[in-house]
Amino acid sequence: GENVEQHPSTLSVQEGDSAVIKCTYSDSASNYFPWYKQELGKRPQLIIDIRSNVGEKKDQRIAVTLNKTAKHFSLHITETQPEDSAVYFCAASLFGGGYNKLIFGAGTRLAVHP
Amino acid sequence: DSGVTQTPKHLITATGQRVTLRCSPRSGDLSVYWYQQSLDQGLQFLIQYYNGEERAKGNILERFSAQQFPDLHSELNLSSLELGDSALYFCASSGSLALGSHEQFFGPGTRLTVL
């Protein structure tokens, strides 16, 4: 069945350091890979996404890389700040034909210490 | 504010009861998705509707059902509630899939507590 594995489950870094979260998906047909940030008690919010025809995407301090062969994608946050502290979820989807079912990883709790 | 609204914010009920959760998508969005977030299981996809029709189904229990109405709002019905159904239920919406609108915008969620 469809499955997304996410590692690590918790990550603690010092302010200014980089943070990397890795995900592996099982369905080779997946073509859309979003990353969501969820602060305590709030809704998940999209921070960056990548489609299967792109290998890398960057938005300021955040970047995502995709390796379709290995079925692996990663989130990179540089120059971390305390406000980056949250739970981050990766997801994979087979998008198309009116279909967009997101399968989420279990989440990574990131703590950025001043 | 994502533009997706959900009611009620909190719901406390007893085992065996039935509840209805309501979601209004962003203006113009045709797709509605329901997710369940339990403490130990992350975000689990339940079901997707697109312009009134069911489009995708996850591991949704038979005790759960959903529908999307002509005005595009959606309701998730949970019946014969069990303690394990206690969770945060999120609704999300996205735009016209024909236009390639991938992003799903999440509502604030409904916290269901079954006692």
Contacts between the chains, C-beta under 8 A, distances in Angstrom:
chain1	res1	chain2	res2	distance
A	32	B	102	5.4
A	34	B	102	7.3
A	34	B	103	7.2
A	34	B	104	7.6
A	36	B	106	7.9
A	42	B	108	7.7
A	43	B	2	6.5
A	43	B	90	6.7
A	43	B	106	4.2
A	43	B	107	6.4
A	43	B	108	5.5
A	43	B	109	6.2
A	44	B	43	6.9
A	44	B	90	7.3
A	44	B	106	5.0
A	45	B	2	7.6
A	45	B	106	7.1
A	46	B	103	5.4
A	46	B	104	7.4
A	46	B	105	7.8
A	49	B	102	6.5
A	49	B	103	6.9
A	51	B	102	7.6
A	89	B	42	6.9
A	89	B	43	6.2
A	91	B	43	7.9
A	93	B	102	7.9
A	95	B	97	7.9
A	95	B	102	5.9
A	96	B	97	7.9
A	97	B	97	7.9
A	98	B	31	7.9
A	98	B	50	4.8
A	98	B	55	5.1
A	98	B	97	5.1
A	99	B	48	7.4
A	99	B	55	5.4
A	99	B	56	5.3
A	99	B	97	7.8
A	100	B	31	6.7
A	100	B	33	7.6
A	100	B	48	6.7
A	100	B	55	7.9
A	100	B	56	7.2
A	100	B	94	6.5
A	100	B	97	6.7
A	100	B	102	6.8
A	100	B	104	7.2
A	101	B	45	5.5
A	101	B	48	6.1
A	101	B	56	4.1
A	101	B	58	6.6
A	102	B	33	7.4
A	102	B	43	7.8
A	102	B	45	5.9
A	102	B	104	6.6
A	103	B	45	6.5
A	104	B	42	5.6
A	104	B	43	4.2
A	104	B	44	7.5
A	104	B	45	7.5
A	105	B	42	7.1
A	106	B	41	7.9
A	106	B	42	4.7
A	107	B	42	5.2
A	107	B	43	7.9
